């Protein structure tokens, strides 16, 4: 799989931003879970009606995907950015 240099760096930066953004989102949703529900065992927000436990679970998955994607992009950088050399005729 060969990527253009700009596409590679855009994907890498988005994955790195996700590594920092998703834990913040998890923390923010946990605060909402504490203050927007009646009981500690409830997951549905009284204010927005969203399932906060599902949001936290999804953000954990997105965080793991960001970490794995970042590792893959860094480890296989040379292979992904390799340019095909035209064969002489």
C-alpha positions in Angstrom: 0.0 0.0 0.0 1.6 3.2 -1.1 0.3 6.5 0.2 1.1 10.0 -0.9 3.1 11.9 1.6 0.4 14.5 2.4 -2.3 11.8 2.9 0.1 9.9 5.2 0.8 12.9 7.4 -2.9 13.9 7.5 -3.9 10.5 8.7 -1.0 10.4 11.2 -1.9 13.8 12.7 -5.6 12.8 13.0 -4.6 9.6 14.8 -2.3 11.5 17.2 -4.9 14.1 17.9 -7.4 11.3 18.6 -5.0 9.9 21.2 -5.3 13.2 23.2 -8.9 14.0 22.3 -10.7 10.8 23.2 -9.4 10.5 26.8 -10.6 14.1 27.3 -14.0 13.1 25.9 -14.1 10.1 28.2 -13.4 12.3 31.2 -15.9 14.9 30.1 -18.6 12.2 29.7 -17.8 10.7 33.1 -18.5 14.1 34.6 -21.7 14.3 32.7 -22.5 10.8 34.0 -22.0 12.0 37.6 -24.1 15.2 37.4 -26.8 14.4 34.7 -28.1 11.1 36.1 -30.3 10.4 39.2 -28.4 7.3 40.4 -24.8 6.1 40.0 -26.0 3.1 38.1 -28.0 5.1 35.5 -26.6 5.7 32.1 -29.2 7.8 30.5 -28.7 11.6 30.8 -31.7 13.5 32.2 -30.7 16.6 30.2 -30.0 15.2 26.8 -31.4 11.7 26.9 -28.2 10.2 25.6 -26.8 6.9 26.8 -23.6 8.1 28.4 -22.2 4.6 29.1 -22.4 3.9 25.4 -20.5 7.1 24.6 -17.7 6.2 27.0 -17.4 2.7 25.6 -17.3 4.1 22.0 -14.6 6.6 22.9 -12.5 3.9 24.5 -12.7 1.9 21.2 -11.8 5.0 19.2 -8.9 5.7 21.5 -7.6 2.1 21.0 -8.0 2.4 17.2 -6.1 5.7 17.3 -3.2 4.2 19.2 -3.0 1.1 17.0 -3.3 3.3 13.8 -0.5 5.6 15.0 1.8 2.7 15.8 1.1 1.1 12.4 1.8 4.3 10.6 5.0 4.9 12.4 6.3 1.4 12.2 5.5 0.9 8.5 6.3 4.5 7.4 9.0 3.5 4.9 6.8 0.9 3.2 3.8 3.2 2.9 5.7 6.1 1.5 7.8 4.1 -0.9 7.7 5.5 -4.4 7.5 3.2 -7.3 10.4 3.6 -9.6 9.5 3.3 -13.2 11.3 0.5 -15.0 13.6 1.6 -17.8 12.4 0.5 -21.3 
